[in-house]
Amino acid sequence: MQKQVFAELVKKEQLNSDIFKFSIKAPSIAEKSKPGNFIEIRVSNQTEPFLKRPISIYNLDKEKGIVEFVFQVKGKGTKILSERNKGELIDVTGPLGYGTFKYENYNNLAIIGGGIGIFPLYELAKCAKKDNKNVSTYLGFRSKNYVVLEEEFKEVSNNLTITTDDGTYKEKGFAIDFLQRDIEEEKVDCIYACGPLPMLKAVQKLAIEKDIPCQLSLEEKMACGLGVCLGCAVKTAKSPKDAPEYWHVCKAGPVFQAKDVEI
């Protein structure tokens, strides 16, 4: 059951020129959250911007009641949010989302993310490694200037591969190429992915071809986060062409089995 709380911003970090990590004190949300959940944030006390912003949960400290999230400044709303200061109260609703990451039945996890899509994957990797799963993480970025949270992901992964499109840092190429290499060596029981749509489509195609279970975290515009506005629909894979059926990412997701959705 989601709750609306006014959470104190207890820590604020700027990771690069336009990416911020916020830590908020929200015990009721931290207690009920699972890897893959998200929160809705009212970025301002003013009437403009009116709609809340959906942001994935990056990290949880249930003992201290801390929820961490990471976001990139991409518009007016996130710009206003980035200007909030330590000690201020932030209007937060959560945890939201029914579909979360499930890893209990697998031993060798492949976690792949691209760009800002890496943020909801950290809590998954942390929990899985704590439960003695073998975690191989693949993170893709455009260039060295966009690489963030490398050390954090290294701590929660048995193996970490970082790629850049232009080769300015670590491996040159795309993260999926290195994932495919490990799949061929039969090192993967289940795939978990979040990132740009082209990457998700490629991961989905690869997983289905190789008959490997795969869970995708989808990112859609979710104005309400409660399934009311109907703005975050995704087509189900098995729905008839003449009568398509849809799920709403904020309610049924944001995590879906790759074989169940058409993206």
LONULUM-667538 format. One record per atom (N, C-alpha, C): residue in three letters; y, z, x. Coordinates in steps of 0.001 Angstrom, whole numbers, padded with zeros to 6 digits, always signed. Layout:
BEGIN
ALAYZX;...
//
This chain:
BEGIN
MET-001190+000000+000844;MET+000000+000000+000000;MET+001246+000000+000883;GLN+002075-001040+000738;GLN+003269-001135+001561;GLN+004333-000152+001095;LYS+005180+000244+002050;LYS+006270+001161+001751;LYS+007570+000619+002319;GLN+008652+000937+001626;GLN+009970+000650+002164;GLN+010489+001921+002817;VAL+010859+001810+004088;VAL+011354+002972+004817;VAL+012615+002586+005586;PHE+013403+003604+005906;PHE+014542+003411+006797;PHE+014143+004023+008139;ALA+013768+003144+009050;ALA+013161+003559+010313;ALA+014191+003582+011438;GLU+014145+004626+012227;GLU+015070+004737+013356;GLU+014637+003806+014492;LEU+015601+003076+015014;LEU+015367+002249+016190;LEU+015409+003163+017416;VAL+014232+003448+017980;VAL+014165+004421+019073;VAL+014199+003759+020452;LYS+013922+002449+020498;LYS+013967+001754+021787;LYS+014255+000281+021551;LYS+015109-000267+022387;LYS+015485-001678+022290;LYS+015422-002293+023674;GLU+014681-003398+023795;GLU+014545-004085+025081;GLU+014845-005563+024894;GLN+015544-006137+025842;GLN+015776-007585+025847;GLN+014869-008197+026899;LEU+013902-009019+026461;LEU+012883-009555+027359;LEU+013363-010784+028117;ASN+014193-011593+027478;ASN+014871-012690+028166;ASN+016156-012996+027400;SER+016692-014176+027544;SER+018011-014451+026980;SER+018072-014320+025464;ASP+016953-014573+024773;ASP+017019-014540+023310;ASP+015805-013875+022641;ILE+015025-013113+023395;ILE+013861-012431+022833;ILE+014023-010919+023021;PHE+013830-010186+021935;PHE+014029-008743+021934;PHE+012757-008032+021459;LYS+012551-006831+021990;LYS+011461-005968+021529;LYS+012073-004677+020996;PHE+011772-004378+019741;PHE+012271-003174+019088;PHE+011112-002217+018837;SER+011363-000944+019055;SER+010420+000118+018706;SER+011073+000981+017637;ILE+010406+001118+016491;ILE+010967+001898+015397;ILE+010029+003043+015038;LYS+010616+004123+014559;LYS+009852+005297+014122;LYS+009525+005114+012646;ALA+008260+004780+012364;ALA+007838+004516+010986;ALA+006391+004973+010811;PRO+006149+006287+010761;PRO+004778+006816+010713;PRO+003951+006280+009551;SER+004537+006128+008370;SER+003767+005684+007207;SER+003294+004244+007365;ILE+004085+003415+008050;ILE+003691+002032+008298;ILE+002684+001957+009440;ALA+002934+002702+010505;ALA+002027+002696+011657;ALA+000629+003145+011261;GLU+000555+004153+010413;GLU-000737+004716+010024;GLU-001616+003703+009298;LYS-001026+002869+008471;LYS-001798+001965+007626;LYS-001930+000561+008194;SER-001236+000265+009283;SER-001225-001099+009815;SER-002486-001437+010596;LYS-002846-002723+010552;LYS-003978-003260+011301;LYS-003506-004481+012082;PRO-004271-004894+013099;PRO-003890-006101+013836;PRO-003770-007304+012900;GLY-002618-007940+012914;GLY-002390-009088+012051;GLY-001410-008823+010932;ASN-001140-007554+010627;ASN-000151-007231+009591;ASN+001256-007611+010049;PHE+002175-007708+009082;PHE+003572-007959+009406;PHE+004462-007040+008578;ILE+005742-007067+008883;ILE+006724-006273+008153;ILE+007855-007191+007691;GLU+008595-006752+006675;GLU+009803-007450+006227;GLU+011000-006572+006563;ILE+012009-007176+007160;ILE+013162-006419+007639;ILE+014445-006941+007016;ARG+015217-006033+006439;ARG+016563-006393+005994;ARG+017475-006256+007205;VAL+018002-007369+007650;VAL+018706-007388+008932;VAL+020112-006803+008845;SER+020657-006726+007625;SER+022024-006237+007480;SER+022159-005452+006183;ASN+023091-004515+006158;ASN+023376-003761+004947;ASN+024308-004531+004003;GLN+024796-005661+004469;GLN+025678-006491+003659;GLN+024846-007399+002742;THR+025495-008028+001797;THR+024783-008931+000884;THR+024398-010248+001547;GLU+024985-010554+002677;GLU+024687-011785+003409;GLU+024339-011448+004845;PRO+023155-011827+005359;PRO+022088-012574+004699;PRO+021362-011697+003654;PHE+020978-012299+002540;PHE+020374-011538+001459;PHE+018869-011324+001670;LEU+018164-012355+002092;LEU+016710-012281+002199;LEU+016277-011516+003442;LYS+015166-010798+003301;LYS+014582-010110+004446;LYS+013891-011111+005372;ARG+013652-010681+006593;ARG+012978-011531+007585;ARG+011576-011002+007842;PRO+010545-011869+007728;PRO+009188-011442+008060;PRO+008974-011481+009572;ILE+008477-010395+010131;ILE+008236-010325+011571;ILE+006888-009653+011811;SER+006083-010257+012667;SER+004751-009735+012965;SER+004836-008424+013723;ILE+003871-007576+013485;ILE+003753-006334+014256;ILE+003158-006664+015620;TYR+003817-006228+016660;TYR+003369-006485+018035;TYR+002452-005372+018544;ASN+002855-004125+018328;ASN+002111-003004+018899;ASN+002275-001779+018014;LEU+001218-000972+017967;LEU+001233+000253+017159;LEU+000891+001456+018022;ASP+001617+002534+017809;ASP+001251+003831+018371;ASP+001124+004767+017178;LYS-000091+004870+016655;LYS-000311+005629+015431;LYS-000060+007121+015640;GLU-000358+007640+016811;GLU-000145+009066+017066;GLU+001334+009437+017015;LYS+002179+008585+017555;LYS+003615+008862+017583;LYS+004352+008249+016393;GLY+003632+007461+015585;GLY+004271+006840+014432;GLY+005221+005712+014789;ILE+004935+005031+015907;ILE+005820+003972+016393;ILE+005255+002594+016046;VAL+006122+001738+015535;VAL+005800+000333+015283;VAL+006710-000509+016169;GLU+006119-001428+016924;GLU+006912-002311+017774;GLU+006805-003742+017269;PHE+007923-004447+017315;PHE+007911-005867+016977;PHE+008805-006621+017944;VAL+008454-007877+018152;VAL+009189-008734+019081;VAL+009661-009958+018310;PHE+010891-010364+018542;PHE+011421-011518+017816;PHE+012364-012321+018702;GLN+012505-013572+018328;GLN+013428-014472+019018;GLN+014632-014733+018135;VAL+015812-014740+018728;VAL+017028-015057+017982;VAL+017033-016559+017700;LYS+016915-016904+016416;LYS+016839-018317+016039;LYS+017848-018693+014971;GLY+018526-017730+014408;GLY+019494-018014+013350;GLY+020380-016816+013116;LYS+021133-016870+012013;LYS+022100-015818+011712;LYS+021420-014465+011525;GLY+020308-014452+010789;GLY+019640-013189+010498;GLY+019125-012489+011735;THR+018389-013206+012578;THR+017841-012594+013791;THR+018944-012274+014799;LYS+020053-013019+014748;LYS+021191-012704+015609;LYS+021772-011349+015230;ILE+021930-011110+013927;ILE+022442-009824+013448;ILE+021472-008706+013824;LEU+020172-008963+013645;LEU+019170-007948+013981;LEU+019233-007586+015461;SER+019421-008564+016305;SER+019454-008327+017761;SER+020631-007450+018174;GLU+021634-007344+017314;GLU+022824-006556+017637;GLU+022733-005118+017161;ARG+021614-004767+016519;ARG+021427-003378+016108;ARG+021232-002508+017346;ASN+021667-001266+017272;ASN+021655-000380+018426;ASN+020680+000776+018253;LYS+020233+001290+019367;LYS+019332+002451+019369;LYS+019953+003588+018555;GLY+019122+004206+017721;GLY+019591+005295+016880;GLY+019935+004872+015466;GLU+020137+003578+015246;GLU+020432+003085+013906;GLU+019167+003057+013053;LEU+019367+003075+011740;LEU+018249+002978+010806;LEU+018102+001538+010335;ILE+016848+001078+010301;ILE+016546-000287+009885;ILE+015696-000248+008624;ASP+016067-001054+007638;ASP+015365-001145+006358;ASP+014114-002003+006546;VAL+012940-001365+006471;VAL+011670-002039+006760;VAL+010688-001817+005617;THR+009972-002877+005237;THR+008893-002777+004268;THR+007594-003212+004936;GLY+006543-002418+004750;GLY+005273-002770+005366;GLY+004241-001667+005193;PRO+003039-001853+005714;PRO+002583-003116+006296;PRO+002283-004138+005206;LEU+002507-005400+005505;LEU+002295-006485+004566;LEU+001186-007408+005070;GLY+000561-008093+004111;GLY-000525-009002+004437;GLY-001883-008388+004167;TYR-002720-009134+003482;TYR-004095-008681+003203;TYR-005064-009176+004278;GLY-004874-010422+004713;GLY-005753-010990+005735;GLY-005342-010534+007114;THR-006197-009771+007767;THR-005928-009290+009122;THR-007051-009733+010050;PHE-006846-009536+011350;PHE-007857-009935+012322;PHE-009082-009018+012230;LYS-010270-009622+012261;LYS-011535-008883+012261;LYS-012318-009257+013519;TYR-012702-008265+014295;TYR-013405-008556+015542;TYR-014675-007738+015734;GLU-014970-006841+014794;GLU-016048-005876+014995;GLU-017416-006523+015217;ASN-017658-007699+014645;ASN-018973-008333+014734;ASN-019119-009280+015917;TYR-018120-009304+016810;TYR-018149-010223+017951;TYR-017963-009446+019247;ASN-018512-009998+020320;ASN-018406-009338+021622;ASN-017499-010074+022597;ASN-017488-011403+022544;ASN-016690-012206+023466;ASN-015575-012907+022690;LEU-014385-012338+022779;LEU-013255-012818+021991;LEU-012367-013731+022830;ALA-011981-014865+022230;ALA-011000-015762+022837;ALA-009738-015697+022006;ILE-008650-015211+022608;ILE-007379-015043+021909;ILE-006382-016023+022503;ILE-005861-016926+021657;ILE-004980-017973+022165;ILE-003676-017986+021393;GLY-002569-018032+022130;GLY-001259-018035+021506;GLY-000308-018966+022235;GLY+000687-019429+021503;GLY+001693-020302+022095;GLY+003088-019847+021758;GLY+003964-019788+022757;GLY+005361-019433+022530;GLY+005517-018085+021853;ILE+006356-018028+020824;ILE+006589-016764+020130;ILE+005396-016372+019257;GLY+004418-017249+019158;GLY+003204-016924+018414;GLY+002295-015943+019123;ILE+002631-015575+020347;ILE+001776-014630+021071;ILE+001963-013201+020567;PHE+003083-012907+019910;PHE+003426-011513+019613;PHE+002413-010786+018730;PRO+001913-011368+017633;PRO+000946-010624+016809;PRO-000438-010497+017420;LEU-000651-011121+018575;LEU-001977-011102+019203;LEU-002172-009898+020121;TYR-001088-009233+020491;TYR-001204-008123+021439;TYR-001997-006964+020850;GLU-001675-006545+019643;GLU-002374-005414+019036;GLU-003858-005723+018855;LEU-004176-006978+018532;LEU-005574-007399+018433;LEU-006285-007228+019769;ALA-005698-007758+020838;ALA-006315-007656+022153;ALA-006470-006203+022589;LYS-005447-005398+022337;LYS-005477-003984+022732;LYS-006614-003241+022038;CYS-006718-003424+020724;CYS-007757-002726+019960;CYS-009152-003203+020345;ALA-009303-004511+020516;ALA-010614-005052+020849;ALA-011085-004577+022222;LYS-010188-004576+023199;LYS-010565-004126+024533;LYS-010905-002635+024526;LYS-010152-001868+023737;LYS-010431-000436+023609;LYS-011813-000196+023022;ASP-012261-001127+022176;ASP-013586-001031+021568;ASP-014652-001726+022393;ASN-014346-001938+023673;ASN-015299-002473+024646;ASN-015717-003916+024376;LYS-014849-004691+023747;LYS-015090-006117+023605;LYS-014589-006838+024860;ASN-015192-007977+025148;ASN-014729-008795+026267;ASN-013628-009714+025751;VAL-012418-009518+026249;VAL-011246-010217+025723;VAL-010724-011219+026755;SER-010779-012497+026389;SER-010183-013550+027208;SER-008964-014073+026467;THR-007803-013996+027110;THR-006551-014352+026454;THR-005941-015574+027132;TYR-005458-016492+026300;TYR-004862-017739+026781;TYR-003471-017858+026160;LEU-002441-017833+026997;LEU-001072-017883+026508;LEU-000366-019113+027063;GLY+000203-019920+026167;GLY+000889-021132+026592;GLY+002386-021047+026344;PHE+003164-021507+027341;PHE+004627-021505+027244;PHE+005168-022856+027705;ARG+006416-023139+027320;ARG+007023-024408+027710;ARG+007269-024473+029213;SER+007793-023388+029777;SER+008080-023345+031212;SER+008163-021890+031651;LYS+008395-021680+032932;LYS+008448-020334+033494;LYS+009503-019473+032801;ASN+010615-020074+032413;ASN+011711-019311+031806;ASN+011346-018696+030468;TYR+010279-019194+029852;TYR+009899-018717+028530;TYR+008756-017701+028567;VAL+008215-017435+029746;VAL+007077-016514+029858;VAL+007548-015076+029654;VAL+006899-014386+028715;VAL+007211-012982+028452;VAL+005914-012209+028264;LEU+005986-010900+028498;LEU+004897-009956+028218;LEU+003619-010239+029007;GLU+003766-010832+030164;GLU+002583-011140+030974;GLU+001835-009873+031383;GLU+002549-008894+031916;GLU+001893-007674+032378;GLU+001251-006915+031226;GLU+001916-006919+030081;GLU+001377-006220+028916;GLU+000052-006836+028470;PHE-000007-008160+028412;PHE-001254-008813+028012;PHE-002332-008688+029081;LYS-001928-008619+030329;LYS-002908-008447+031405;LYS-003645-007125+031252;GLU-002931-006097+030816;GLU-003532-004772+030667;GLU-004562-004714+029544;VAL-004431-005579+028549;VAL-005335-005514+027392;VAL-006314-006679+027360;SER-006440-007396+028463;SER-007354-008532+028537;SER-008285-008378+029728;ASN-009529-008787+029534;ASN-010439-008849+030676;ASN-010108-010041+031558;ASN-009684-011118+030911;ASN-009255-012319+031624;ASN-008018-012875+030945;LEU-006995-013173+031734;LEU-005756-013711+031186;LEU-005427-015038+031858;THR-005238-016075+031037;THR-004826-017382+031528;THR-003458-017704+030954;ILE-002499-018011+031826;ILE-001165-018409+031398;ILE-000917-019849+031818;THR-000446-020643+030875;THR-000155-022039+031169;THR+001295-022347+030838;THR+001838-023331+031530;THR+003169-023857+031196;THR+003057-025368+031077;ASP+003779-025918+030105;ASP+003705-027358+029865;ASP+004107-028153+031101;ASP+005123-027654+031816;ASP+005653-028412+032952;ASP+005110-027955+034299;GLY+004242-026946+034297;GLY+003643-026502+035551;GLY+004544-025645+036413;THR+005631-025123+035858;THR+006544-024307+036659;THR+006020-022894+036885;TYR+004941-022512+036197;TYR+004371-021180+036404;TYR+002895-021210+036050;LYS+002088-020610+036904;LYS+000638-020502+036720;LYS+000027-021877+036453;GLU-000868-021987+035477;GLU-001607-023227+035253;GLU-000753-024271+034522;LYS-000821-025511+034974;LYS-000105-026582+034295;LYS-000970-027147+033183;GLY-000365-027326+032009;GLY-001103-027905+030895;GLY-000999-027038+029661;PHE-002013-027162+028811;PHE-002016-026448+027540;PHE-003123-025402+027520;ALA-002824-024294+026857;ALA-003781-023188+026833;ALA-005118-023598+026246;ILE-005113-024505+025277;ILE-006359-024908+024629;ILE-007306-025616+025594;ASP-006771-026255+026625;ASP-007635-026922+027602;ASP-008507-025910+028337;PHE-007953-024758+028643;PHE-008696-023719+029351;PHE-009628-022976+028398;LEU-009229-022844+027154;LEU-010124-022295+026142;LEU-011342-023190+025982;GLN-011132-024486+025918;GLN-012243-025423+025743;GLN-013214-025345+026918;ARG-012680-025165+028113;ARG-013540-025024+029299;ARG-014475-023841+029152;ASP-013960-022724+028701;ASP-014793-021534+028552;ASP-015764-021662+027385;ILE-015370-022405+026352;ILE-016292-022651+025249;ILE-017495-023443+025739;GLU-017253-024425+026584;GLU-018339-025237+027120;GLU-019296-024385+027948;GLU-018795-023306+028528;GLU-019645-022412+029310;GLU-020244-021300+028451;GLU-020088-021443+027128;GLU-020678-020524+026137;GLU-020226-019079+026346;LYS-018935-018905+026549;LYS-018384-017574+026767;LYS-017631-017039+025552;VAL-017680-017767+024432;VAL-016832-017432+023295;VAL-017660-017230+022024;ASP-017481-016061+021376;ASP-018137-015781+020093;ASP-017212-016049+018913;CYS-015913-015820+019109;CYS-014946-016019+018028;CYS-013576-016296+018639;ILE-012805-017145+017957;ILE-011480-017537+018429;ILE-010421-016960+017490;TYR-009318-016498+018074;TYR-008190-015962+017319;TYR-006933-016667+017810;ALA-006119-017187+016886;ALA-004987-018004+017324;ALA-003741-017767+016491;CYS-002598-017891+017157;CYS-001299-017876+016493;CYS-000335-018657+017371;GLY+000471-019506+016738;GLY+001403-020292+017519;GLY+001910-021487+016747;PRO+002468-022469+017451;PRO+003005-023662+016795;PRO+001911-024401+016018;LEU+002316-025069+014954;LEU+001358-025753+014087;LEU+000483-026770+014826;PRO+001021-027599+015731;PRO+000143-028532+016450;PRO-000963-027820+017234;MET-000622-026672+017831;MET-001635-025908+018555;MET-002688-025363+017606;LEU-002254-024831+016464;LEU-003200-024282+015493;LEU-004137-025364+014973;LYS-003603-026545+014720;LYS-004445-027653+014257;LYS-005484-028023+015306;ALA-005067-028044+016561;ALA-006004-028381+017642;ALA-007074-027317+017787;VAL-006685-026047+017691;VAL-007660-024953+017784;VAL-008623-025004+016603;GLN-008086-025230+015420;GLN-008930-025329+014224;GLN-009956-026444+014376;LYS-009515-027610+014816;LYS-010406-028759+015005;LYS-011492-028450+016031;LEU-011104-027840+017138;LEU-012056-027491+018194;LEU-013093-026498+017688;ALA-012639-025473+016981;ALA-013545-024438+016485;ALA-014556-025009+015495;ILE-014078-025869+014603;ILE-014985-026459+013605;ILE-015985-027389+014281;GLU-015520-028181+015242;GLU-016422-029089+015958;GLU-017507-028330+016719;LYS-017140-027203+017303;LYS-018078-026427+018107;LYS-018825-025378+017279;ASP-018498-025302+015981;ASP-019138-024357+015067;ASP-018978-022917+015565;ILE-017725-022581+015918;ILE-017397-021236+016375;ILE-016481-020582+015345;PRO-016767-019371+014918;PRO-015860-018682+013988;PRO-014454-018623+014567;CYS-013476-018815+013707;CYS-012089-018868+014183;CYS-011172-018296+013120;GLN-010239-017449+013552;GLN-009263-016841+012653;GLN-007861-017250+013091;LEU-007106-017798+012138;LEU-005768-018295+012408;LEU-004724-017422+011726;SER-003704-017032+012465;SER-002561-016332+011880;SER-001470-017373+011631;LEU-001160-017610+010360;LEU-000212-018652+009995;LEU+001186-018072+009836;GLU+002165-018865+010214;GLU+003555-018444+010100;GLU+004260-019375+009122;GLU+004654-018833+007981;GLU+005377-019583+006963;GLU+006646-018818+006601;LYS+007538-019483+005891;LYS+008757-018819+005424;LYS+008395-017900+004263;MET+008498-016609+004496;MET+008105-015629+003494;MET+009327-014819+003090;ALA+009984-015257+002023;ALA+011237-014618+001616;ALA+011020-013225+001053;CYS+009903-013032+000342;CYS+009703-011725-000296;CYS+008596-010917+000374;GLY+007554-011586+000882;GLY+006441-010885+001512;GLY+005465-010278+000535;LEU+005663-010526-000750;LEU+004852-009874-001782;LEU+004158-010863-002714;GLY+004303-012164-002453;GLY+003664-013155-003299;GLY+004427-013478-004560;VAL+005685-013106-004615;VAL+006489-013331-005816;VAL+007248-014660-005754;CYS+007834-014964-004621;CYS+008684-016149-004523;CYS+007884-017437-004415;LEU+006608-017333-004023;LEU+005683-018480-003949;LEU+006114-019525-002919;GLY+006865-019109-001921;GLY+007382-020059-000941;GLY+006499-020278+000276;CYS+005398-019558+000369;CYS+004586-019629+001596;CYS+003166-020113+001302;ALA+003054-021131+000467;ALA+001734-021613+000041;ALA+001052-022430+001136;VAL-000266-022252+001231;VAL-001091-023056+002126;VAL-002281-023567+001326;LYS-002616-024820+001499;LYS-003673-025450+000716;LYS-005047-024985+001189;THR-005911-024688+000238;THR-007279-024307+000591;THR-008065-025548+000984;ALA-008982-025383+001908;ALA-009693-026532+002473;ALA-010631-027199+001477;LYS-011179-026441+000553;LYS-012194-026978-000345;LYS-011668-027307-001738;SER-010360-027269-001918;SER-009824-027563-003239;SER-009891-029065-003514;PRO-010143-029468-004759;PRO-010214-030899-005103;PRO-008881-031598-004901;LYS-008924-032863-004505;LYS-007700-033603-004212;LYS-006816-033776-005443;ASP-007455-033911-006600;ASP-006663-034129-007803;ASP-006163-032829-008441;ALA-006624-031710-007922;ALA-006172-030410-008423;ALA-006159-029407-007280;PRO-005242-029589-006333;PRO-005218-028732-005143;PRO-004989-027262-005483;GLU-005654-026415-004720;GLU-005506-024978-004882;GLU-004804-024414-003651;TYR-004018-023369-003876;TYR-003225-022810-002789;TYR-003383-021292-002710;TRP-003277-020799-001478;TRP-003129-019375-001253;TRP-001708-019136-000738;HIS-001271-017907-000884;HIS+000044-017566-000340;HIS-000144-016732+000926;VAL+000488-017181+001980;VAL+000274-016584+003300;VAL+000586-015097+003305;CYS+001637-014700+002602;CYS+002048-013298+002651;CYS+001048-012372+001965;LYS+000307-012885+000983;LYS-000630-012056+000236;LYS-002068-012226+000732;ALA-002560-013456+000732;ALA-003942-013707+001148;ALA-004084-013642+002661;GLY-003025-013956+003387;GLY-003028-013955+004846;GLY-002276-012750+005372;PRO-001618-012913+006537;PRO-001376-014183+007225;PRO-002554-014719+008025;VAL-003638-013944+008130;VAL-004797-014391+008905;VAL-005833-015002+007957;PHE-006282-016215+008296;PHE-007288-016926+007504;PHE-008419-017405+008399;GLN-009585-017551+007808;GLN-010667-018238+008500;GLN-010269-019705+008644;ALA-010442-020271+009826;ALA-009990-021628+010086;ALA-010617-022644+009135;LYS-011844-022443+008753;LYS-012554-023389+007892;LYS-012062-023334+006444;ASP-011271-022337+006095;ASP-010890-022131+004702;ASP-009531-022717+004331;VAL-008751-023170+005321;VAL-007401-023642+005016;VAL-007161-025039+005582;GLU-006264-025742+004919;GLU-005861-027080+005365;GLU-004440-026978+005901;ILE-004277-027139+007194;ILE-002956-026964+007807;ILE-002476-028259+008442;
//
